[in-house]
Amino acid sequence: MELAAQQKQVIFGGMANIDDINRRGGWLLEETIPGSDLRRYFKVYELDEQQAIELARAYGATGRVRAVKELNIHEFTGDGMRPGDVKQHG
């Protein structure tokens, strides 16, 4: 591999491909606790909405969980997440 290509790989190796910029990645979910004003948010790296809700429940969500927004892949890879990962957000 030539030097310029190696340097490019080092510089951009950890970045997602620009072709993936609008690719779907998963969901931002909101958990509401009955009888409380408390709201928790979860980023779930899973394309299927129902499966994402199940993963949030397995992570510890006990209240009502609903999808708020579909997120693109960069919102997960930028946080070092992998498919199937759940992260409490905010």
N, CA, C and O atoms as a CHARMM CRD file, in Angstrom:
* protein
*
  360
    1    1 MET  N      0.86600  -1.17400   0.00000 PROA 1      0.00000
    2    1 MET  CA     0.00000   0.00000   0.00000 PROA 1      0.00000
    3    1 MET  C      0.90300   1.22400   0.00000 PROA 1      0.00000
    4    1 MET  O      1.87100   1.29000   0.75800 PROA 1      0.00000
    5    2 GLU  N      0.58700   2.18000  -0.84100 PROA 2      0.00000
    6    2 GLU  CA     1.40900   3.38200  -0.92500 PROA 2      0.00000
    7    2 GLU  C      1.21900   4.24500   0.32400 PROA 2      0.00000
    8    2 GLU  O      0.21700   4.11400   1.02700 PROA 2      0.00000
    9    3 LEU  N      2.17300   5.11900   0.59200 PROA 3      0.00000
   10    3 LEU  CA     2.19300   5.93400   1.80600 PROA 3      0.00000
   11    3 LEU  C      0.95100   6.81100   1.94200 PROA 3      0.00000
   12    3 LEU  O      0.38300   6.89100   3.03100 PROA 3      0.00000
   13    4 ALA  N      0.51400   7.47000   0.87100 PROA 4      0.00000
   14    4 ALA  CA    -0.66300   8.34000   0.94500 PROA 4      0.00000
   15    4 ALA  C     -1.90900   7.54700   1.33800 PROA 4      0.00000
   16    4 ALA  O     -2.72500   8.02600   2.12500 PROA 4      0.00000
   17    5 ALA  N     -2.05700   6.34600   0.79900 PROA 5      0.00000
   18    5 ALA  CA    -3.21000   5.50400   1.13900 PROA 5      0.00000
   19    5 ALA  C     -3.14000   5.05800   2.59500 PROA 5      0.00000
   20    5 ALA  O     -4.16400   4.99400   3.27600 PROA 5      0.00000
   21    6 GLN  N     -1.92700   4.74600   3.08000 PROA 6      0.00000
   22    6 GLN  CA    -1.75900   4.35700   4.48800 PROA 6      0.00000
   23    6 GLN  C     -2.10400   5.51300   5.41400 PROA 6      0.00000
   24    6 GLN  O     -2.76100   5.31400   6.43600 PROA 6      0.00000
   25    7 GLN  N     -1.66700   6.72100   5.06700 PROA 7      0.00000
   26    7 GLN  CA    -1.97400   7.88500   5.89400 PROA 7      0.00000
   27    7 GLN  C     -3.47100   8.14100   5.92600 PROA 7      0.00000
   28    7 GLN  O     -4.02800   8.45400   6.97800 PROA 7      0.00000
   29    8 LYS  N     -4.12100   8.00900   4.78000 PROA 8      0.00000
   30    8 LYS  CA    -5.56700   8.20700   4.70100 PROA 8      0.00000
   31    8 LYS  C     -6.28300   7.18400   5.57900 PROA 8      0.00000
   32    8 LYS  O     -7.24800   7.51700   6.26700 PROA 8      0.00000
   33    9 GLN  N     -5.80800   5.93800   5.55300 PROA 9      0.00000
   34    9 GLN  CA    -6.41800   4.88200   6.34700 PROA 9      0.00000
   35    9 GLN  C     -6.26300   5.19400   7.83600 PROA 9      0.00000
   36    9 GLN  O     -7.20000   4.97200   8.60200 PROA 9      0.00000
   37   10 VAL  N     -5.12000   5.69600   8.25900 PROA 10     0.00000
   38   10 VAL  CA    -4.88600   6.04100   9.65700 PROA 10     0.00000
   39   10 VAL  C     -5.78100   7.20800  10.07200 PROA 10     0.00000
   40   10 VAL  O     -6.40200   7.17100  11.13400 PROA 10     0.00000
   41   11 ILE  N     -5.84400   8.22800   9.24600 PROA 11     0.00000
   42   11 ILE  CA    -6.62500   9.42100   9.56700 PROA 11     0.00000
   43   11 ILE  C     -8.12100   9.12200   9.56900 PROA 11     0.00000
   44   11 ILE  O     -8.83800   9.53500  10.48100 PROA 11     0.00000
   45   12 PHE  N     -8.58400   8.41500   8.56700 PROA 12     0.00000
   46   12 PHE  CA   -10.01900   8.20000   8.41100 PROA 12     0.00000
   47   12 PHE  C    -10.47000   6.80100   8.81000 PROA 12     0.00000
   48   12 PHE  O    -11.65700   6.49500   8.69700 PROA 12     0.00000
   49   13 GLY  N     -9.58000   5.95600   9.26500 PROA 13     0.00000
   50   13 GLY  CA    -9.91200   4.57200   9.58700 PROA 13     0.00000
   51   13 GLY  C    -10.99900   4.42600  10.63200 PROA 13     0.00000
   52   13 GLY  O    -11.79400   3.48900  10.55600 PROA 13     0.00000
   53   14 GLY  N    -11.05900   5.33100  11.61400 PROA 14     0.00000
   54   14 GLY  CA   -12.06400   5.23900  12.66300 PROA 14     0.00000
   55   14 GLY  C    -13.36200   5.92800  12.32700 PROA 14     0.00000
   56   14 GLY  O    -14.31100   5.86500  13.10800 PROA 14     0.00000
   57   15 MET  N    -13.43000   6.57900  11.19600 PROA 15     0.00000
   58   15 MET  CA   -14.63800   7.31400  10.82800 PROA 15     0.00000
   59   15 MET  C    -15.54900   6.43800   9.98300 PROA 15     0.00000
   60   15 MET  O    -15.08000   5.57600   9.24000 PROA 15     0.00000
   61   16 ALA  N    -16.83800   6.66000  10.09900 PROA 16     0.00000
   62   16 ALA  CA   -17.79800   5.93200   9.27300 PROA 16     0.00000
   63   16 ALA  C    -17.68200   6.41300   7.83300 PROA 16     0.00000
   64   16 ALA  O    -17.23500   7.53000   7.57400 PROA 16     0.00000
   65   17 ASN  N    -18.07900   5.58000   6.92600 PROA 17     0.00000
   66   17 ASN  CA   -18.02800   5.89200   5.50500 PROA 17     0.00000
   67   17 ASN  C    -19.03200   6.99100   5.17300 PROA 17     0.00000
   68   17 ASN  O    -20.17600   6.93500   5.62500 PROA 17     0.00000
   69   18 ILE  N    -18.63100   7.96800   4.40700 PROA 18     0.00000
   70   18 ILE  CA   -19.50400   9.07900   4.02900 PROA 18     0.00000
   71   18 ILE  C    -20.73200   8.58700   3.27000 PROA 18     0.00000
   72   18 ILE  O    -21.77400   9.24200   3.29700 PROA 18     0.00000
   73   19 ASP  N    -20.62700   7.44400   2.59300 PROA 19     0.00000
   74   19 ASP  CA   -21.76300   6.88000   1.86200 PROA 19     0.00000
   75   19 ASP  C    -22.88600   6.45000   2.81500 PROA 19     0.00000
   76   19 ASP  O    -24.03500   6.29900   2.40000 PROA 19     0.00000
   77   20 ASP  N    -22.54400   6.25500   4.09800 PROA 20     0.00000
   78   20 ASP  CA   -23.51700   5.80500   5.08700 PROA 20     0.00000
   79   20 ASP  C    -24.19400   6.95700   5.83000 PROA 20     0.00000
   80   20 ASP  O    -24.94500   6.71700   6.77500 PROA 20     0.00000
   81   21 ILE  N    -23.94600   8.18500   5.42500 PROA 21     0.00000
   82   21 ILE  CA   -24.34700   9.34400   6.23100 PROA 21     0.00000
   83   21 ILE  C    -25.83900   9.37000   6.57400 PROA 21     0.00000
   84   21 ILE  O    -26.20300   9.80500   7.66600 PROA 21     0.00000
   85   22 ASN  N    -26.69500   8.92300   5.68400 PROA 22     0.00000
   86   22 ASN  CA   -28.13200   8.93900   5.95800 PROA 22     0.00000
   87   22 ASN  C    -28.70000   7.55400   6.24900 PROA 22     0.00000
   88   22 ASN  O    -29.91800   7.37500   6.27300 PROA 22     0.00000
   89   23 ARG  N    -27.83800   6.58800   6.46700 PROA 23     0.00000
   90   23 ARG  CA   -28.29500   5.22100   6.71700 PROA 23     0.00000
   91   23 ARG  C    -28.93400   5.11300   8.09800 PROA 23     0.00000
   92   23 ARG  O    -28.39200   5.61800   9.08000 PROA 23     0.00000
   93   24 ARG  N    -30.06900   4.46400   8.16700 PROA 24     0.00000
   94   24 ARG  CA   -30.75800   4.25500   9.43600 PROA 24     0.00000
   95   24 ARG  C    -29.89000   3.43400  10.38500 PROA 24     0.00000
   96   24 ARG  O    -29.15500   2.54200   9.96100 PROA 24     0.00000
   97   25 GLY  N    -29.98600   3.75000  11.67800 PROA 25     0.00000
   98   25 GLY  CA   -29.19400   3.00600  12.64600 PROA 25     0.00000
   99   25 GLY  C    -30.00300   2.44500  13.79400 PROA 25     0.00000
  100   25 GLY  O    -29.72100   1.34400  14.26700 PROA 25     0.00000
  101   26 GLY  N    -31.00800   3.18100  14.25300 PROA 26     0.00000
  102   26 GLY  CA   -31.78400   2.70500  15.39100 PROA 26     0.00000
  103   26 GLY  C    -32.74000   3.76900  15.88500 PROA 26     0.00000
  104   26 GLY  O    -33.24400   4.57400  15.10300 PROA 26     0.00000
  105   27 TRP  N    -32.99100   3.77200  17.19300 PROA 27     0.00000
  106   27 TRP  CA   -34.06400   4.59500  17.75300 PROA 27     0.00000
  107   27 TRP  C    -33.65200   5.34500  19.00400 PROA 27     0.00000
  108   27 TRP  O    -32.82100   4.88600  19.78700 PROA 27     0.00000
  109   28 LEU  N    -34.25700   6.51500  19.17100 PROA 28     0.00000
  110   28 LEU  CA   -34.24500   7.23500  20.43900 PROA 28     0.00000
  111   28 LEU  C    -35.58100   6.90400  21.08200 PROA 28     0.00000
  112   28 LEU  O    -36.63700   7.19200  20.51900 PROA 28     0.00000
  113   29 LEU  N    -35.53400   6.30300  22.25200 PROA 29     0.00000
  114   29 LEU  CA   -36.73900   5.88900  22.95700 PROA 29     0.00000
  115   29 LEU  C    -36.93000   6.72800  24.21200 PROA 29     0.00000
  116   29 LEU  O    -35.96300   7.16400  24.83700 PROA 29     0.00000
  117   30 GLU  N    -38.19200   6.94800  24.57300 PROA 30     0.00000
  118   30 GLU  CA   -38.52800   7.69400  25.78000 PROA 30     0.00000
  119   30 GLU  C    -39.26900   6.75500  26.72900 PROA 30     0.00000
  120   30 GLU  O    -40.21300   6.07100  26.33500 PROA 30     0.00000
  121   31 GLU  N    -38.82900   6.73600  27.98000 PROA 31     0.00000
  122   31 GLU  CA   -39.51600   5.97300  29.01700 PROA 31     0.00000
  123   31 GLU  C    -40.20400   6.96100  29.94700 PROA 31     0.00000
  124   31 GLU  O    -39.57100   7.88500  30.45900 PROA 31     0.00000
  125   32 THR  N    -41.49500   6.76700  30.16400 PROA 32     0.00000
  126   32 THR  CA   -42.22100   7.57300  31.14600 PROA 32     0.00000
  127   32 THR  C    -42.64300   6.65200  32.28100 PROA 32     0.00000
  128   32 THR  O    -43.05500   5.51300  32.06100 PROA 32     0.00000
  129   33 ILE  N    -42.53000   7.16700  33.49200 PROA 33     0.00000
  130   33 ILE  CA   -42.87600   6.39700  34.67900 PROA 33     0.00000
  131   33 ILE  C    -44.26900   6.82700  35.13300 PROA 33     0.00000
  132   33 ILE  O    -44.47100   8.00700  35.42300 PROA 33     0.00000
  133   34 PRO  N    -45.23300   5.91400  35.20500 PROA 34     0.00000
  134   34 PRO  CA   -46.58000   6.29000  35.64500 PROA 34     0.00000
  135   34 PRO  C    -46.55300   6.94700  37.03300 PROA 34     0.00000
  136   34 PRO  O    -45.86700   6.48100  37.94300 PROA 34     0.00000
  137   35 GLY  N    -47.31300   8.03400  37.17100 PROA 35     0.00000
  138   35 GLY  CA   -47.38800   8.73400  38.44600 PROA 35     0.00000
  139   35 GLY  C    -46.18700   9.61400  38.73600 PROA 35     0.00000
  140   35 GLY  O    -46.02000  10.08500  39.86100 PROA 35     0.00000
  141   36 SER  N    -45.35300   9.83800  37.73900 PROA 36     0.00000
  142   36 SER  CA   -44.13800  10.62900  37.92600 PROA 36     0.00000
  143   36 SER  C    -43.90700  11.50400  36.70100 PROA 36     0.00000
  144   36 SER  O    -44.35500  11.18500  35.60000 PROA 36     0.00000
  145   37 ASP  N    -43.20300  12.60700  36.90700 PROA 37     0.00000
  146   37 ASP  CA   -42.80600  13.45500  35.77900 PROA 37     0.00000
  147   37 ASP  C    -41.47100  13.01400  35.19500 PROA 37     0.00000
  148   37 ASP  O    -40.97200  13.60700  34.23900 PROA 37     0.00000
  149   38 LEU  N    -40.90200  11.96600  35.78000 PROA 38     0.00000
  150   38 LEU  CA   -39.59300  11.47800  35.34500 PROA 38     0.00000
  151   38 LEU  C    -39.67800  10.89300  33.94400 PROA 38     0.00000
  152   38 LEU  O    -40.58100  10.11800  33.63100 PROA 38     0.00000
  153   39 ARG  N    -38.71000  11.28300  33.09900 PROA 39     0.00000
  154   39 ARG  CA   -38.56900  10.72000  31.76200 PROA 39     0.00000
  155   39 ARG  C    -37.09300  10.33300  31.57500 PROA 39     0.00000
  156   39 ARG  O    -36.18300  11.08600  31.92100 PROA 39     0.00000
  157   40 ARG  N    -36.89600   9.15300  31.02400 PROA 40     0.00000
  158   40 ARG  CA   -35.54400   8.72900  30.66900 PROA 40     0.00000
  159   40 ARG  C    -35.52300   8.44700  29.17600 PROA 40     0.00000
  160   40 ARG  O    -36.51800   8.02500  28.58800 PROA 40     0.00000
  161   41 TYR  N    -34.37100   8.68900  28.58300 PROA 41     0.00000
  162   41 TYR  CA   -34.21200   8.47500  27.14300 PROA 41     0.00000
  163   41 TYR  C    -33.10500   7.45900  26.91100 PROA 41     0.00000
  164   41 TYR  O    -32.10400   7.42900  27.62600 PROA 41     0.00000
  165   42 PHE  N    -33.30700   6.63000  25.89800 PROA 42     0.00000
  166   42 PHE  CA   -32.35100   5.59800  25.53700 PROA 42     0.00000
  167   42 PHE  C    -32.07200   5.65400  24.05000 PROA 42     0.00000
  168   42 PHE  O    -32.98600   5.81600  23.24100 PROA 42     0.00000
  169   43 LYS  N    -30.79700   5.51600  23.69300 PROA 43     0.00000
  170   43 LYS  CA   -30.40500   5.30600  22.30100 PROA 43     0.00000
  171   43 LYS  C    -30.24400   3.80600  22.14700 PROA 43     0.00000
  172   43 LYS  O    -29.51100   3.17400  22.90800 PROA 43     0.00000
  173   44 VAL  N    -30.93500   3.22800  21.15400 PROA 44     0.00000
  174   44 VAL  CA   -30.87500   1.78400  20.94200 PROA 44     0.00000
  175   44 VAL  C    -30.46200   1.52900  19.49500 PROA 44     0.00000
  176   44 VAL  O    -31.15400   1.91600  18.55300 PROA 44     0.00000
  177   45 TYR  N    -29.33100   0.87900  19.34700 PROA 45     0.00000
  178   45 TYR  CA   -28.76400   0.57500  18.03000 PROA 45     0.00000
  179   45 TYR  C    -29.43100  -0.69200  17.50000 PROA 45     0.00000
  180   45 TYR  O    -28.83900  -1.77100  17.52100 PROA 45     0.00000
  181   46 GLU  N    -30.65400  -0.55100  17.03000 PROA 46     0.00000
  182   46 GLU  CA   -31.47200  -1.64900  16.50100 PROA 46     0.00000
  183   46 GLU  C    -32.48900  -1.05200  15.54400 PROA 46     0.00000
  184   46 GLU  O    -33.20000  -0.11500  15.90500 PROA 46     0.00000
  185   47 LEU  N    -32.56800  -1.58200  14.32900 PROA 47     0.00000
  186   47 LEU  CA   -33.46200  -1.02000  13.31400 PROA 47     0.00000
  187   47 LEU  C    -34.93800  -1.29300  13.58300 PROA 47     0.00000
  188   47 LEU  O    -35.77700  -0.43000  13.32300 PROA 47     0.00000
  189   48 ASP  N    -35.26800  -2.46500  14.09600 PROA 48     0.00000
  190   48 ASP  CA   -36.66000  -2.82200  14.33500 PROA 48     0.00000
  191   48 ASP  C    -37.15700  -2.12500  15.60700 PROA 48     0.00000
  192   48 ASP  O    -36.58600  -2.30200  16.68300 PROA 48     0.00000
  193   49 GLU  N    -38.21700  -1.33700  15.47200 PROA 49     0.00000
  194   49 GLU  CA   -38.71700  -0.53100  16.58500 PROA 49     0.00000
  195   49 GLU  C    -39.13200  -1.38200  17.78800 PROA 49     0.00000
  196   49 GLU  O    -38.78100  -1.05600  18.92300 PROA 49     0.00000
  197   50 GLN  N    -39.86600  -2.45800  17.55600 PROA 50     0.00000
  198   50 GLN  CA   -40.31600  -3.30200  18.67700 PROA 50     0.00000
  199   50 GLN  C    -39.14700  -4.00000  19.35800 PROA 50     0.00000
  200   50 GLN  O    -39.12600  -4.12100  20.58300 PROA 50     0.00000
  201   51 GLN  N    -38.18400  -4.45500  18.58600 PROA 51     0.00000
  202   51 GLN  CA   -36.99200  -5.09300  19.15300 PROA 51     0.00000
  203   51 GLN  C    -36.20000  -4.06700  19.95800 PROA 51     0.00000
  204   51 GLN  O    -35.64500  -4.40500  21.00400 PROA 51     0.00000
  205   52 ALA  N    -36.13700  -2.81700  19.49000 PROA 52     0.00000
  206   52 ALA  CA   -35.44300  -1.75300  20.23000 PROA 52     0.00000
  207   52 ALA  C    -36.10700  -1.52300  21.58400 PROA 52     0.00000
  208   52 ALA  O    -35.42400  -1.34100  22.59200 PROA 52     0.00000
  209   53 ILE  N    -37.43200  -1.53000  21.60600 PROA 53     0.00000
  210   53 ILE  CA   -38.16200  -1.36100  22.87200 PROA 53     0.00000
  211   53 ILE  C    -37.86100  -2.52000  23.81500 PROA 53     0.00000
  212   53 ILE  O    -37.66800  -2.30700  25.01200 PROA 53     0.00000
  213   54 GLU  N    -37.81800  -3.73900  23.29300 PROA 54     0.00000
  214   54 GLU  CA   -37.48600  -4.90600  24.11900 PROA 54     0.00000
  215   54 GLU  C    -36.06500  -4.80500  24.67600 PROA 54     0.00000
  216   54 GLU  O    -35.82300  -5.16000  25.83000 PROA 54     0.00000
  217   55 LEU  N    -35.12800  -4.32400  23.86100 PROA 55     0.00000
  218   55 LEU  CA   -33.75100  -4.16300  24.33800 PROA 55     0.00000
  219   55 LEU  C    -33.68000  -3.11200  25.45200 PROA 55     0.00000
  220   55 LEU  O    -32.92900  -3.28100  26.41300 PROA 55     0.00000
  221   56 ALA  N    -34.45400  -2.03300  25.32900 PROA 56     0.00000
  222   56 ALA  CA   -34.48300  -1.01100  26.38100 PROA 56     0.00000
  223   56 ALA  C    -35.05300  -1.58900  27.66700 PROA 56     0.00000
  224   56 ALA  O    -34.56500  -1.28000  28.75400 PROA 56     0.00000
  225   57 ARG  N    -36.06800  -2.41600  27.56000 PROA 57     0.00000
  226   57 ARG  CA   -36.63800  -3.06600  28.75300 PROA 57     0.00000
  227   57 ARG  C    -35.60500  -3.99900  29.40200 PROA 57     0.00000
  228   57 ARG  O    -35.47700  -4.03700  30.62600 PROA 57     0.00000
  229   58 ALA  N    -34.88400  -4.73500  28.58500 PROA 58     0.00000
  230   58 ALA  CA   -33.84400  -5.62200  29.12000 PROA 58     0.00000
  231   58 ALA  C    -32.73000  -4.81200  29.79100 PROA 58     0.00000
  232   58 ALA  O    -32.08100  -5.29500  30.71900 PROA 58     0.00000
  233   59 TYR  N    -32.51300  -3.59600  29.32500 PROA 59     0.00000
  234   59 TYR  CA   -31.48800  -2.70300  29.88100 PROA 59     0.00000
  235   59 TYR  C    -31.92900  -2.12700  31.22500 PROA 59     0.00000
  236   59 TYR  O    -31.09400  -1.72100  32.03300 PROA 59     0.00000
  237   60 GLY  N    -33.25700  -2.09300  31.46700 PROA 60     0.00000
  238   60 GLY  CA   -33.73600  -1.59600  32.75500 PROA 60     0.00000
  239   60 GLY  C    -34.93000  -0.66800  32.70400 PROA 60     0.00000
  240   60 GLY  O    -35.38600  -0.20700  33.75000 PROA 60     0.00000
  241   61 ALA  N    -35.45200  -0.37900  31.52300 PROA 61     0.00000
  242   61 ALA  CA   -36.63800   0.47100  31.42500 PROA 61     0.00000
  243   61 ALA  C    -37.83500  -0.29800  31.96000 PROA 61     0.00000
  244   61 ALA  O    -38.09800  -1.42000  31.52600 PROA 61     0.00000
  245   62 THR  N    -38.56700   0.29900  32.90600 PROA 62     0.00000
  246   62 THR  CA   -39.69800  -0.38700  33.52100 PROA 62     0.00000
  247   62 THR  C    -41.02600   0.30900  33.25400 PROA 62     0.00000
  248   62 THR  O    -42.08300  -0.28800  33.45500 PROA 62     0.00000
  249   63 GLY  N    -40.99000   1.55500  32.80600 PROA 63     0.00000
  250   63 GLY  CA   -42.20900   2.31500  32.54900 PROA 63     0.00000
  251   63 GLY  C    -42.69500   2.12300  31.12400 PROA 63     0.00000
  252   63 GLY  O    -42.33900   1.15400  30.45300 PROA 63     0.00000
  253   64 ARG  N    -43.51700   3.06600  30.67400 PROA 64     0.00000
  254   64 ARG  CA   -44.02600   3.04900  29.29500 PROA 64     0.00000
  255   64 ARG  C    -42.89800   3.51600  28.37400 PROA 64     0.00000
  256   64 ARG  O    -42.31800   4.57900  28.59200 PROA 64     0.00000
  257   65 VAL  N    -42.59100   2.73100  27.35500 PROA 65     0.00000
  258   65 VAL  CA   -41.50600   3.05100  26.42900 PROA 65     0.00000
  259   65 VAL  C    -42.09900   3.26200  25.04100 PROA 65     0.00000
  260   65 VAL  O    -42.88300   2.44900  24.55200 PROA 65     0.00000
  261   66 ARG  N    -41.70500   4.38000  24.41500 PROA 66     0.00000
  262   66 ARG  CA   -42.17100   4.65300  23.05300 PROA 66     0.00000
  263   66 ARG  C    -41.01900   5.21100  22.22800 PROA 66     0.00000
  264   66 ARG  O    -40.09900   5.83400  22.75600 PROA 66     0.00000
  265   67 ALA  N    -41.09200   4.97300  20.92200 PROA 67     0.00000
  266   67 ALA  CA   -40.09400   5.51300  19.99900 PROA 67     0.00000
  267   67 ALA  C    -40.37600   6.99100  19.79100 PROA 67     0.00000
  268   67 ALA  O    -41.51000   7.38400  19.52100 PROA 67     0.00000
  269   68 VAL  N    -39.33500   7.80700  19.91900 PROA 68     0.00000
  270   68 VAL  CA   -39.46200   9.25100  19.73600 PROA 68     0.00000
  271   68 VAL  C    -38.94000   9.66000  18.36900 PROA 68     0.00000
  272   68 VAL  O    -39.54200  10.49000  17.68800 PROA 68     0.00000
  273   69 LYS  N    -37.81100   9.07100  17.96900 PROA 69     0.00000
  274   69 LYS  CA   -37.15600   9.49700  16.73500 PROA 69     0.00000
  275   69 LYS  C    -36.26600   8.38000  16.20800 PROA 69     0.00000
  276   69 LYS  O    -35.61600   7.66900  16.97500 PROA 69     0.00000
  277   70 GLU  N    -36.24900   8.23900  14.89000 PROA 70     0.00000
  278   70 GLU  CA   -35.31900   7.30800  14.26800 PROA 70     0.00000
  279   70 GLU  C    -33.98400   8.03700  14.09300 PROA 70     0.00000
  280   70 GLU  O    -33.95300   9.18600  13.65300 PROA 70     0.00000
  281   71 LEU  N    -32.89400   7.37100  14.43600 PROA 71     0.00000
  282   71 LEU  CA   -31.57300   7.98600  14.38400 PROA 71     0.00000
  283   71 LEU  C    -30.74200   7.36600  13.26600 PROA 71     0.00000
  284   71 LEU  O    -30.94900   6.21000  12.89600 PROA 71     0.00000
  285   72 ASN  N    -29.79200   8.14900  12.72600 PROA 72     0.00000
  286   72 ASN  CA   -28.92800   7.59200  11.68800 PROA 72     0.00000
  287   72 ASN  C    -27.74200   6.88200  12.32700 PROA 72     0.00000
  288   72 ASN  O    -27.47100   7.03900  13.51800 PROA 72     0.00000
  289   73 ILE  N    -27.06400   6.12500  11.54200 PROA 73     0.00000
  290   73 ILE  CA   -26.00000   5.24800  12.03200 PROA 73     0.00000
  291   73 ILE  C    -24.87200   6.01400  12.73400 PROA 73     0.00000
  292   73 ILE  O    -24.25400   5.49400  13.66300 PROA 73     0.00000
  293   74 HSD  N    -24.60600   7.24300  12.29400 PROA 74     0.00000
  294   74 HSD  CA   -23.51200   8.01100  12.88500 PROA 74     0.00000
  295   74 HSD  C    -23.77300   8.38600  14.33800 PROA 74     0.00000
  296   74 HSD  O    -22.83500   8.60800  15.10400 PROA 74     0.00000
  297   75 GLU  N    -25.04700   8.45600  14.71600 PROA 75     0.00000
  298   75 GLU  CA   -25.37400   8.78700  16.09900 PROA 75     0.00000
  299   75 GLU  C    -25.04800   7.63600  17.04200 PROA 75     0.00000
  300   75 GLU  O    -25.04400   7.81500  18.26000 PROA 75     0.00000
  301   76 PHE  N    -24.77700   6.46900  16.49700 PROA 76     0.00000
  302   76 PHE  CA   -24.38200   5.31200  17.29000 PROA 76     0.00000
  303   76 PHE  C    -22.88200   5.06100  17.18700 PROA 76     0.00000
  304   76 PHE  O    -22.20400   4.88900  18.20100 PROA 76     0.00000
  305   77 THR  N    -22.36700   5.04100  15.96000 PROA 77     0.00000
  306   77 THR  CA   -20.94700   4.75700  15.77600 PROA 77     0.00000
  307   77 THR  C    -20.08600   5.85700  16.38300 PROA 77     0.00000
  308   77 THR  O    -18.97000   5.59400  16.83100 PROA 77     0.00000
  309   78 GLY  N    -20.59700   7.09200  16.40200 PROA 78     0.00000
  310   78 GLY  CA   -19.85800   8.19800  17.01800 PROA 78     0.00000
  311   78 GLY  C    -19.68900   8.03000  18.51800 PROA 78     0.00000
  312   78 GLY  O    -18.75800   8.58000  19.10700 PROA 78     0.00000
  313   79 ASP  N    -20.59200   7.26600  19.14300 PROA 79     0.00000
  314   79 ASP  CA   -20.50400   6.97900  20.57800 PROA 79     0.00000
  315   79 ASP  C    -19.83200   5.63500  20.84800 PROA 79     0.00000
  316   79 ASP  O    -19.79100   5.16900  21.98700 PROA 79     0.00000
  317   80 GLY  N    -19.30700   5.01700  19.79300 PROA 80     0.00000
  318   80 GLY  CA   -18.63300   3.72400  19.96200 PROA 80     0.00000
  319   80 GLY  C    -19.59600   2.56900  20.18500 PROA 80     0.00000
  320   80 GLY  O    -19.19200   1.51700  20.67900 PROA 80     0.00000
  321   81 MET  N    -20.85400   2.74800  19.83100 PROA 81     0.00000
  322   81 MET  CA   -21.84900   1.69300  20.02800 PROA 81     0.00000
  323   81 MET  C    -21.79200   0.68200  18.88900 PROA 81     0.00000
  324   81 MET  O    -21.34900   0.98900  17.78200 PROA 81     0.00000
  325   82 ARG  N    -22.24800  -0.52300  19.18600 PROA 82     0.00000
  326   82 ARG  CA   -22.33300  -1.60200  18.20600 PROA 82     0.00000
  327   82 ARG  C    -23.78600  -2.06300  18.11400 PROA 82     0.00000
  328   82 ARG  O    -24.56400  -1.82700  19.03800 PROA 82     0.00000
  329   83 PRO  N    -24.16300  -2.71500  17.01400 PROA 83     0.00000
  330   83 PRO  CA   -25.53900  -3.19200  16.88700 PROA 83     0.00000
  331   83 PRO  C    -25.98100  -3.96800  18.12700 PROA 83     0.00000
  332   83 PRO  O    -25.26600  -4.83500  18.63000 PROA 83     0.00000
  333   84 GLY  N    -27.18500  -3.62800  18.60600 PROA 84     0.00000
  334   84 GLY  CA   -27.73100  -4.28100  19.80200 PROA 84     0.00000
  335   84 GLY  C    -27.43700  -3.53200  21.08500 PROA 84     0.00000
  336   84 GLY  O    -28.00100  -3.86400  22.12700 PROA 84     0.00000
  337   85 ASP  N    -26.56800  -2.52700  21.04200 PROA 85     0.00000
  338   85 ASP  CA   -26.22800  -1.76500  22.24100 PROA 85     0.00000
  339   85 ASP  C    -27.34400  -0.79600  22.63300 PROA 85     0.00000
  340   85 ASP  O    -28.07700  -0.28700  21.78500 PROA 85     0.00000
  341   86 VAL  N    -27.45000  -0.55800  23.93200 PROA 86     0.00000
  342   86 VAL  CA   -28.39900   0.40100  24.50200 PROA 86     0.00000
  343   86 VAL  C    -27.59800   1.34100  25.38700 PROA 86     0.00000
  344   86 VAL  O    -26.71700   0.91100  26.13100 PROA 86     0.00000
  345   87 LYS  N    -27.91000   2.62100  25.30000 PROA 87     0.00000
  346   87 LYS  CA   -27.22100   3.61600  26.11500 PROA 87     0.00000
  347   87 LYS  C    -28.24500   4.61900  26.62400 PROA 87     0.00000
  348   87 LYS  O    -29.03400   5.16400  25.85300 PROA 87     0.00000
  349   88 GLN  N    -28.22100   4.85600  27.93900 PROA 88     0.00000
  350   88 GLN  CA   -29.11400   5.89100  28.44700 PROA 88     0.00000
  351   88 GLN  C    -28.60500   7.22500  27.94200 PROA 88     0.00000
  352   88 GLN  O    -27.40800   7.50900  27.98900 PROA 88     0.00000
  353   89 HSD  N    -29.52900   8.03700  27.45900 PROA 89     0.00000
  354   89 HSD  CA   -29.17400   9.28400  26.78600 PROA 89     0.00000
  355   89 HSD  C    -29.64700  10.47300  27.61100 PROA 89     0.00000
  356   89 HSD  O    -30.78600  10.51100  28.07600 PROA 89     0.00000
  357   90 GLY  N    -28.75900  11.43800  27.78600 PROA 90     0.00000
  358   90 GLY  CA   -29.14200  12.68000  28.44900 PROA 90     0.00000
  359   90 GLY  C    -29.18700  12.67100  29.90600 PROA 90     0.00000
  360   90 GLY  O    -29.50400  13.68900  30.52100 PROA 90     0.00000
